[in-house]
Amino acid sequence: MENPKEFLTSLFYDAVNSADPKNCLPPQMEKILDTPPPGRIVVIGAGKAAGSMAKALEDFWLQNHPNRPLEGVVITRYGHRVDCKNIEVVEAGHPIPDASGSIAAKKLLKLSENLTSNDLAICLISGGCSSLLTIPATGIELEDKQFLTQKLLRSGATIHEMNCVRKHLSKIKGGKLARTVAPAKLITLCISDVPGDELDVIGSGPTVADPTFYSDAIKILQKYEIEPTSKILRHLTEAKEETPKPGDILF
């Protein structure tokens, strides 16, 4: 090999380009958005690539369905905003969730409510969604989640373990967003940053079934000797409402 550096650099850019939303989304959208349902078309999502994903989707949509209105809200990290015509792109905190992310997530959730079987929800998920799509479960404050996120990031926990805990502290993760969207048709497009590409782990799986339980989240905190706030401990211990599981009619 005459120039290893040039060769390796070309591999790097080929990999980056293959994950660029403007390159990887259109082929998928051609398969699934050829004949959309007659009702509303709502775009929701979060992640570091959510803005560019929204832009790629909107460009495709306007080109192929110019007479159909499109609306939506996606959340990305600060400095990654992309201007769209009909989809609102909101910037928020990553990797520590902040108030901007929480406010935007509530707006996204409200947009997802009251959809019908004639409507279509398109959810765009990429790495970073877990911190950007933040609505704490009832009885938990944003400050509790910020504190625990810092502890988890420093603990050495895997992304699978961290997202198991996050799912069980959220009103929207772990399949709960799918529960809100129903009975509308739901399509989720993911760009994965997770080894193994498990859909329930990417962005804490807001639109897919969750195979983990409250008891798993508690074991993870015990494993890494993380002492949660009293509100988080009470929520995990009471385990009032589990995330929707594989086999649920919802999916």
C-alpha positions as CSV (number, residue, x, y, z in Angstrom):
1,M,0.0,0.0,0.0
2,E,1.6,3.2,-1.2
3,N,-0.3,5.6,1.1
4,P,-1.9,4.0,4.1
5,K,-3.0,7.3,5.6
6,E,-4.9,8.3,2.5
7,F,-6.5,4.9,2.3
8,L,-7.6,5.0,6.0
9,T,-8.9,8.5,5.7
10,S,-11.0,7.5,2.7
11,L,-12.5,4.7,4.7
12,F,-13.3,7.1,7.5
13,Y,-15.1,9.5,5.2
14,D,-17.0,6.7,3.4
15,A,-18.3,5.5,6.8
16,V,-19.3,9.1,7.8
17,N,-21.1,9.6,4.5
18,S,-22.9,6.3,4.8
19,A,-24.5,7.6,8.0
20,D,-25.2,11.1,6.8
21,P,-29.0,11.5,6.8
22,K,-29.1,13.0,3.3
23,N,-27.6,9.8,2.1
24,C,-29.1,7.1,4.2
25,L,-32.7,8.4,4.8
26,P,-34.0,8.8,1.2
27,P,-33.7,5.1,0.2
28,Q,-35.7,4.1,3.3
29,M,-38.3,6.8,2.7
30,E,-38.8,5.7,-0.9
31,K,-39.8,2.2,0.5
32,I,-42.2,3.4,3.3
33,L,-43.6,6.7,2.3
34,D,-44.8,6.0,-1.3
35,T,-48.5,6.0,-0.3
36,P,-49.0,7.8,3.0
37,P,-52.3,7.6,4.9
38,P,-54.9,10.4,4.2
39,G,-54.7,12.2,7.6
40,R,-52.0,14.3,9.3
41,I,-48.3,13.7,8.8
42,V,-46.4,14.4,12.1
43,V,-42.7,14.3,12.4
44,I,-41.2,13.8,15.9
45,G,-37.8,12.8,17.2
46,A,-34.6,13.6,19.0
47,G,-30.9,13.0,18.8
48,K,-27.6,14.7,17.7
49,A,-28.6,14.0,14.1
50,A,-32.3,14.8,14.5
51,G,-32.0,18.2,12.8
52,S,-30.3,16.9,9.7
53,M,-32.6,13.9,9.7
54,A,-35.6,16.2,9.7
55,K,-34.1,18.3,6.9
56,A,-33.5,15.2,4.8
57,L,-37.0,13.9,5.4
58,E,-38.6,17.3,4.7
59,D,-36.7,17.7,1.4
60,F,-37.8,14.3,0.3
61,W,-41.4,14.9,1.3
62,L,-41.7,18.3,-0.4
63,Q,-40.3,16.8,-3.6
64,N,-42.6,13.7,-3.6
65,H,-45.7,15.0,-1.9
66,P,-45.8,18.8,-2.5
67,N,-49.5,19.1,-1.8
68,R,-49.5,17.3,1.5
69,P,-48.8,19.4,4.7
70,L,-46.1,18.3,7.1
71,E,-45.6,19.3,10.7
72,G,-43.4,18.3,13.6
73,V,-40.9,18.9,16.3
74,V,-37.5,17.4,16.8
75,I,-34.8,18.0,19.4
76,T,-31.0,18.2,18.8
77,R,-28.0,19.3,20.8
78,Y,-26.8,22.9,21.0
79,G,-25.0,23.9,17.8
80,H,-26.6,21.3,15.6
81,R,-29.8,23.1,14.6
82,V,-30.8,22.8,10.9
83,D,-33.4,25.1,9.4
84,C,-36.5,23.4,8.1
85,K,-39.7,24.9,6.5
86,N,-42.3,22.9,8.4
87,I,-40.5,21.0,11.1
88,E,-39.4,22.9,14.3
89,V,-35.9,22.0,15.3
90,V,-35.1,22.8,19.0
91,E,-31.7,22.7,20.6
92,A,-31.2,21.3,24.1
93,G,-28.6,19.9,26.5
94,H,-26.5,16.8,25.9
95,P,-25.2,14.6,27.6
96,I,-26.8,16.2,30.7
97,P,-30.5,16.9,30.1
98,D,-31.7,20.5,30.6
99,A,-34.9,22.6,30.9
100,S,-34.9,23.3,27.1
101,G,-35.0,19.6,26.3
102,S,-37.8,19.0,28.8
103,I,-39.9,21.8,27.5
104,A,-39.4,20.7,23.9
105,A,-40.1,17.1,24.8
106,K,-43.5,18.1,26.3
107,K,-44.3,20.0,23.2
108,L,-43.4,16.9,21.1
109,L,-45.5,14.7,23.3
110,K,-48.5,17.1,23.0
111,L,-48.2,17.0,19.2
112,S,-48.3,13.2,19.4
113,E,-51.5,13.1,21.3
114,N,-55.0,12.8,19.7
115,L,-53.8,11.2,16.5
116,T,-56.1,8.9,14.6
117,S,-55.8,5.8,12.6
118,N,-55.8,8.0,9.5
119,D,-52.6,9.8,10.6
120,L,-48.9,9.0,10.3
121,A,-46.2,9.7,12.8
122,I,-42.6,9.5,11.7
123,C,-40.1,9.3,14.5
124,L,-36.5,10.2,13.9
125,I,-34.1,8.8,16.5
126,S,-30.3,9.0,16.7
127,G,-27.6,9.0,19.3
128,G,-28.1,11.5,22.1
129,C,-31.9,11.0,22.2
130,S,-31.8,9.7,25.8
131,S,-30.7,13.0,27.2
132,L,-32.5,15.3,24.7
133,L,-35.9,13.7,25.0
134,T,-36.5,14.3,28.7
135,I,-39.8,14.2,30.5
136,P,-39.3,12.9,34.1
137,A,-41.8,10.3,35.4
138,T,-44.4,11.6,37.9
139,G,-42.8,12.4,41.2
140,I,-39.3,13.0,39.8
141,E,-37.8,16.4,39.1
142,L,-35.4,17.3,36.3
143,E,-32.7,18.0,38.9
144,D,-33.0,14.3,40.0
145,K,-32.4,13.1,36.5
146,Q,-29.5,15.5,36.0
147,F,-27.8,14.3,39.2
148,L,-28.3,10.6,38.3
149,T,-27.1,11.1,34.7
150,Q,-23.9,12.6,35.9
151,K,-23.4,9.6,38.3
152,L,-24.1,7.1,35.5
153,L,-21.7,8.8,33.1
154,R,-18.9,8.6,35.6
155,S,-19.7,5.0,36.7
156,G,-18.5,3.0,33.8
157,A,-22.0,1.7,33.1
158,T,-22.6,0.5,29.5
159,I,-25.0,2.4,27.2
160,H,-27.4,-0.6,27.6
161,E,-27.3,-0.3,31.4
162,M,-27.7,3.5,31.4
163,N,-30.6,3.4,29.0
164,C,-32.4,0.7,31.1
165,V,-32.3,3.1,34.0
166,R,-33.4,6.1,31.9
167,K,-36.4,4.2,30.5
168,H,-37.8,3.6,33.9
169,L,-37.5,7.2,35.0
170,S,-39.3,8.7,32.0
171,K,-42.8,9.4,30.7
172,I,-41.7,9.0,27.1
173,K,-38.9,6.5,26.7
174,G,-39.1,2.7,26.6
175,G,-42.0,2.5,24.2
176,K,-44.2,5.1,26.0
177,L,-44.1,7.5,23.0
178,A,-45.6,4.7,20.9
179,R,-48.4,4.4,23.4
180,T,-49.1,8.1,23.0
181,V,-49.0,8.0,19.2
182,A,-51.4,5.1,18.9
183,P,-53.7,4.4,17.0
184,A,-51.9,6.4,14.3
185,K,-49.5,4.5,12.0
186,L,-45.9,4.9,13.4
187,I,-42.7,4.6,11.4
188,T,-39.4,5.0,13.3
189,L,-36.1,5.7,11.4
190,C,-33.0,5.2,13.5
191,I,-29.3,6.1,13.0
192,S,-27.5,3.9,15.5
193,D,-24.6,4.7,17.8
194,V,-25.2,1.5,19.9
195,P,-23.1,-1.6,19.5
196,G,-25.4,-4.4,18.2
197,D,-28.0,-1.8,17.0
198,E,-30.7,-2.9,19.4
199,L,-33.7,-0.7,18.7
200,D,-34.8,-0.7,22.3
201,V,-31.4,0.8,23.3
202,I,-31.0,3.4,20.6
203,G,-32.2,6.6,22.3
204,S,-33.8,4.5,25.0
205,G,-36.3,3.1,22.5
206,P,-39.2,5.6,22.8
207,T,-41.2,3.8,20.1
208,V,-40.3,0.2,20.6
209,A,-41.0,-2.5,23.1
210,D,-38.8,-2.6,26.2
211,P,-37.5,-6.0,27.5
212,T,-36.1,-4.5,30.7
213,F,-37.8,-4.0,34.1
214,Y,-37.7,-1.7,37.2
215,S,-35.8,-4.4,39.0
216,D,-33.1,-4.4,36.4
217,A,-32.7,-0.6,36.8
218,I,-32.3,-1.0,40.6
219,K,-29.7,-3.8,40.1
220,I,-27.7,-1.6,37.8
221,L,-27.6,1.3,40.4
222,Q,-26.5,-1.3,43.0
223,K,-23.9,-2.7,40.7
224,Y,-22.1,0.6,40.3
225,E,-22.8,1.7,43.9
226,I,-24.9,4.7,42.8
227,E,-27.1,6.2,45.5
228,P,-30.1,7.8,43.8
229,T,-32.1,10.7,45.2
230,S,-35.0,9.7,47.5
231,K,-37.6,10.6,44.7
232,I,-35.9,8.3,42.2
233,L,-35.5,5.5,44.7
234,R,-39.2,5.7,45.7
235,H,-40.2,5.7,42.0
236,L,-38.1,2.6,41.1
237,T,-39.2,0.7,44.2
238,E,-42.9,1.4,43.8
239,A,-42.7,0.3,40.1
240,K,-46.3,1.4,39.5
241,E,-46.4,1.3,35.7
242,E,-44.0,-0.9,33.6
243,T,-42.9,0.0,30.1
244,P,-44.7,-1.8,27.3
245,K,-43.1,-5.2,26.6
246,P,-42.5,-7.3,23.6
247,G,-45.7,-9.0,22.5
248,D,-47.8,-6.0,23.6
249,I,-50.7,-5.4,21.1
250,L,-49.4,-1.9,20.8
251,F,-46.6,-3.1,18.6
